[in-house]
Amino acid sequence: MIKFDTKVFSNFAEKRDAYAKLAKSGASAEEQQNGFGEMMDALTADTLAEIKSQVKAETEDVLNAQRKDPKMDNEEVKFFNDLANGDFSHKESTEVTLPETTIDQIFEDLVSEHPFLQTIKLQTTGLRLKFLKTDETKGTAVWGDIFGEIKGQLTGKFKDETATQSKLTAFVALPNDVLEFGASWIKTFVLTQITEAFAVALESAFLVGDGNTKPIGLISDLSKGTVADSKTTYAQKASSGTITLKDADTAKKELGGIIKKLSIKENGKPFVAKGKTVLVVTPGVSIDMETAMTMQNVNGQWVLGYPFGIQVVESEYVPEGKVIAFVPERYDAYIAGAVNIRTFDQALALEDGTLYTAKQFAYGKAKDNNVAFVYDLNLNPTDDGGTDGGDTGK
């Protein structure tokens, strides 16, 4: 897959930031859907431009881009050549499955290229579930229950607990310009589109998803579910306190308070959270936190040291001014089943290309309500600011 670079994918980065603001601000489903659509349109344009740039750079052989990628097996070469030749376009009622090696690469790229998904220990179950057909889809990527009007609902078992999986539908817009470059570049284009679409949707859902046709995010309060039309939507958790890190003594007390709260399961049983806790913050905030937690030793060296084995990661989907503290191993994050695609030649079909849908199931939910806590972040406190470890919301 093409490595993501904000300089190369500048249009996509801009639209992704705009979508992130919509997602974490609680914008309507339609607004988020439109924002996602604009983001993926920008990704399509940027990806195509980068592919053309790379192909042009391979001046030693005009046919170089059409040669077989040594990383592609025969099944992949046939699949993407068939895609280029339109051999799937006549299968209006039949979905075709991406080669398993391609699916494995999508999963690897999801994890390796997106730190939060790596931290949360996103897993693939390896199950090849039955995928249901859809007659129409709106937008570029749509979360939905599996037996719903467009989406649908499937119940499965995760460790003896009935769990509702959600289906994520992403669109892959394949411009005709890409077809002339051969199977290797078609695969690159398709993987980039699917991986980025899935990554954005999954990261957003695992953090701030409300459970309504999507996973239940870390920020959701499992004790405050509202049922309507057989669907449960969860409210966001109230703040558990304020983190200031205003000095060494305050910092260790505040961070120690977080560890203590995460060290007790909802049923009252103890859990070792020390060395396993992750703080998720908005991009850039981690630098402010490092500034507060970096000290100079006697040798003049600057040393960053978070106590209790705490790890800090960034995500655009954390609400502004908040930090989400959680223990990754106590949150179930799965993607399951094959990635099925089908030609979509109705209202949203491209005039100079072909539109495909790519679908996969996902599940996300904390094991109990003490898996994660939300804190206000105030790194420039007044003399009387802060809390005594974040144990209160006052």
N, C-alpha and C positions, 0 to 999 in steps of 0.2 A: 504494500500500500504506500502511496505517496506520503512522506512525512509532513505533518502539518506544521506550517510556518506562517505566522501572522503577516509577514511581509508579502508572501506569495498569495496567501488566502485572505487578503485584507478586506475584501467585500464580505466574505463569509464571516470573518471575525467581528465585523461591525454589526452584521445582522444577528449573529449569535449573542452578542452582548445585549442587543435590543430584546431578543427573545427571553434571555435570562431575567431581565427586569420584569417582563410580563409574567413569567412563571413564578417568581418569588414574591411578586406583589399581589398575587391572587386575582389577576385579570380574568375575565370571562373565558370560557372554553373557546368561544369563537375568536376572541382576540389572540389567545395563545396559538390557536390553530393557524390563523393568518400570519402571525409572527414566525411560526415554524416554517410555513410555506415560503415566506420571503427569504428566510435563512437558507433553506435548501436550494432555492433558485440561485442564490449567490454562490453556494458550494458547487453547483453544477457548472456555472460559468467559470469559476476560478479553477476547478479541476481540469476542465477542458483546456483552458489557457495554459496550465502548467504541463499537461501532457503534450500539447503542441510544441511547447518550448523545449521539452526534453527530447522529443522526436527530432526536432530540427537540429538539436545539438549533436545528434548521432550522425555526423557527416561521413563517417567512414564507409557506410553502406546504407543505401536508401531502403533496402529491405530489412535492415537490422531490426526494426520495430516489429516486423512480422514473423521473425524467427521465434521458435519455441522457447519460452521461458524455462530454464533448467529446473526451476522450482515447481513448475506445473507438471502434474502427472497426465497421463493420456486421457483420463476421464475429464479433467478440467479443460484440456485443449479442445476436446470434442464438444463439451458443453458450451464454451464461449464462442467457438466457431459456429455452432448451431444458432447461438444467440445472434451472431453477426449476420448469418444467412437468413434469419427470420423463420427458422424451422419451428419455433415455438408459437409464432403469431397465430397460427390456425387453431391452436388448442384453447378455444375460448372458455371451455368449462373444466379444463384440466390444469392443475398446478404442477409445475416441475420443481424438483428439489435441487438446490445447489449441491455440488459435490461435497462430500464430507470433509475433504481436505481444505476446501475453501471455507467451509463453516468454521473449522478449527482455527484457520488464520484470522477470520473475523473476530472470534473470541479472544485470540491472543493479542490482536491489535487493540481491542476494546480495553483490555486490562493493562497492557504495557504503555499505551499512549495516553491514558487518562488516570492520573494518580489516585483520584478518589475511588474509582471502580476497582483499582488494585488494592487500595487500603481496606475497602469494605469486603474484600475477599469474594467478589462476584464469581459464582460457580456455574458451570454448565452441567446439567444432570446427565447429558448423553442420551436422554430418552428421545425416541422418535415418535412423537405424539401425532395423532390424526389431526390434520389441519382442515378447517371448515372453509367452504367457499363463501365469497362475498360478491354480491351483485354490483355494489357501488360503494365508493369510499370518497369522503370529502377531505380536502386538505392534503398535506404532504406526509404527516405522520400522525396517526390517530390511535390513542389508547382506547380500549373497549373491552367490556365483558364478553365472554366467548359465546353465549347464546343470545346476544342482544340483536337489535334491529340490523346493524351493519357488522357489529363485531361478534359477540357471542360470549358464552361463559362456560368454563370448564372447571369442575372441581377435582382436586387430586389430593393425594396424601403426602404430607411432609412430616415424617416422624410422628405418625399416628394423629396428626392434627389436620382436620379438613381445611384446605386452603384454596382460596379463589385465585386462579391465575388470570392474568390480563394478556390480551393480545396486542402487540405493537405492530402497526402497519406503516411501513415507510415506502415512499415512492422513489424509484430509480429512473431518472430521466436520461435516456441514452441517445444523445445526438448522433445523427448520421455521420458526422465528421469523425467520430471515434471509430466507426466500423472499419474504416480503411486502414487502421493501424494494426489490425490483427488481434488474435486471441489474448496475447499477453497484456496489451494496453486496455483491452476491453475489461479484462479481469481487474486490472488496476483501478479503472474508473468505477466499476461496480462495487468493488470492495471499499473504496474511499467513500462513496455515497452511502452505502449501507452502514458501515462502521460509524461514521460521524453522526448519521441520523439516529441510530440506535443509542450511541453513547450519550448524546445530548438528552434524549428522552429518558434513558435509564437513570442517569445521574440526577436529573431533576426530580424524577419520581421517587428514587430511594432517599432523597433528602427532604423534599417538601410535598410529596404526593399525599393526597387526602384519602386514598383508598377507593374513590369513586371512579371505576373503570381503569384504575392504575394501581400500582403498588402502594403500600402504606409507608410513608416516609418516616425518617427518624424524628422529624419535628412533630409528628402526629401524637396526640394524646389518646391512647387506647381506651381510656376510661370515658371518653367523651365522643362516642359514636352516635350518629343520628341516622336512623333508618327511614328511607323514603323510596317508594317504588321498588322495594326489595333490595335496595342498594344502601350500604353503610358508608357514610362520609364522616371523617374524623376531624375534629377541630385541632388547631395547633396548641402545643404545650405553652403554659405560662412560663415566664422567666423564673429561674431558680436562684437568681442573684446577679451580682455585677462583678465582673473581672476587671481589675485595674492594673495589676502588676507594678504599682507605683514605687515599690522598693523591694529589696530582697526578702525581708521578713513578711511583708504583705503578700508577695507573689507566692511564696511557699505555702502560706496559710490558705490562700484562695485556691491554688491548684491542689493542695492536699484535701481541701473540702470537696472538690470535684471527685477525686479518687474515692473518698469515703462514701459519697452518695452512690457511685457506680459499683461499690463493693457489696451492696446489699440487694439481692433480688427482690422482686415485688412480693414474693411469698415469705420474705424475712430471712431466707437462707443466705449465708455469706458467699461471696464470689471474689476471687482475686483479680481486681482490676488494675493493680499496680503493674506497670510494664506492658499493659494492653490497651491503654486509653488513647483515643485520638481526638484532637480538637479540630473541627472543620471551620474555616473562616473564609471570608471573601478575599479575592485576590488583592495582594498588596498589604493586607492587614498582617500577614505573617512576618513581613519585614518590620513593622512596628513592634510586634511581639518579640522578634529576635533582638531588636534594639534594646528593649527593656530587659531582656534576659541574657545579654552579652556582657561579660565582665573581663577586665584585663588582669592577668595573673602577675606574679612577681617578676616573671621573665619578660613582661611587656607584650605577651601574646594575648590576642582576643579570643575568648572561649565562650561558646554558646552552650548553655546547659539547662535544659528543662528537667526539673526533678521528677522522680517517680516513673521514669521511662516514658514520659508523655511524647506523643508524636503530633505534629501540626501539618495539616494539608489544606490546600485551597480549593474552593469551588465557587463558581459564579452564582450558584443557586442558593447559597446561604443568604438569608435576609440581611439587609444592611444593619450594622451595629449589633449583630448577634454572633455567638459562637455556639456550635453544637458539639457537645462532648458525648462520646459514645464508645462502646466496646465492640469492635467489628465481629468478633466471633459469636456475639449474641444477637446478631441481626442476620436473618436469612435472606440472601440475595441470589436469585437463580435466574438463568435463562434456560429454556428447555425446548427440545424438539428441533426438527430440521428447519432451515430457512427456505421456505417455499416462495417461488416467484411465479407470476403469471402476467401475460400481456394485458394491458389496460388500454383499450382502444376506443373508449367512449368520450365523454365531454372533455376530459382533461388531457386527451392525447395531444402530443406535440405535432406541429406542422412539419418540422424538420427533424423528426426523431421518433422514438418509440418510448412509451411510458410503461414501466413494470412496477408491480407491487411486490414488496418483500415483507414477509411476516414471520414473527417468532413470538413464543409465549414467554412471559416474565412473571416472577413472583418476588415480592419483597415485604417483609414484616418483621418487627422486633419480637423477640421471644417473650418479653413482658414490658411493662411501662417504665421499668428502671434501667433499660438498656441505654437510653439516651436522655440527656437533659439540655435545656436551652438556657443560655446566659446572655445578659446584656454585656457589651464590651465597651469599656470606657478607659482608654489608655492615657487620658489626660485628666485625671481626677482632681477635684479640689482637695483641700486638706482633710475634709471630713467625708470624702467620697469613698466608694468601695464597700466591701462587705467583709465579714469574718469567715470567708471560705465559700461564699455562694450558697449558704444553706437557707437563705430566705429570699423572698422576692421583693423585700422592702428597700 
